[in-house]
Amino acid sequence: MSDDKRLTAYCGLYCRDCIPSKKELFSTAARLEDLLEDLHFDKYAQVKAEQSYWSKANETFKKYQDFTQVLQAIRELECKVNCREGGGWKGAHCDVRNCALSKDLKGCWDCADYKTCQLLEPLKKFHPNLENNLALIKSEGIENWSGKRKGHYRWL
């Protein structure tokens, strides 16, 4: 199976474009989390947050616990397996994938109702070029569309 086919989600997103597919992000976050734990950085942050004889308090370090929660939340975003292999957003609980499979479709682009599909609406808000992707896949085929896709997220 070609990369285009393997990495095209049922909804029309391309797996390599998603932040949750960026392995370097998650390995770096894991290394940072491990290093901070090894250094007992929580204790260091606590000391830095308090005023002492040799330094004034750094208010930012009072938020260290928030930072570690965000770091953990980032790590939980990781998508280890692409959509067509059972991973992707919400794993096996993806309503879009389940709908396409129940209709025996290769993806939403094969559905006559993809332009008005309510299951795709939340994705369109986050991924404004989703409908363009679906039209490209429909016209170019799942094996040849990815080089013509546009920005993945609304901020890119």
C-alpha angles and dihedrals in degrees: 000000000000122000091247092057095039094047098043110099120218089252093056100258120131111235097218090059094060120096090224089064095057101109093186091060093054097042089050092048090050092049091049092048091050093047093049090050093048090051093046085232091172088070091046091050090050091054093045090051091059126070115246139176093271102036142026120241117276104214092197092070089062085073095055092111089055089052093053090049090052090048090052091047089052090052090051090059092068116124106206096178127038123243098260090054094052100272130092128095111358090352113234090358095071106131092201093055092043091051093050092047093047089055091045091241127150086224145321091289087072091056118094090215101052094113092059100029112137092206090063096047096087090049092050090058090056097033108038094182095056094106089049089052092051092050090048093050090047093051102033101031129242091276096056112030108082098080089061098049123118132222116323103212127041091244094056 
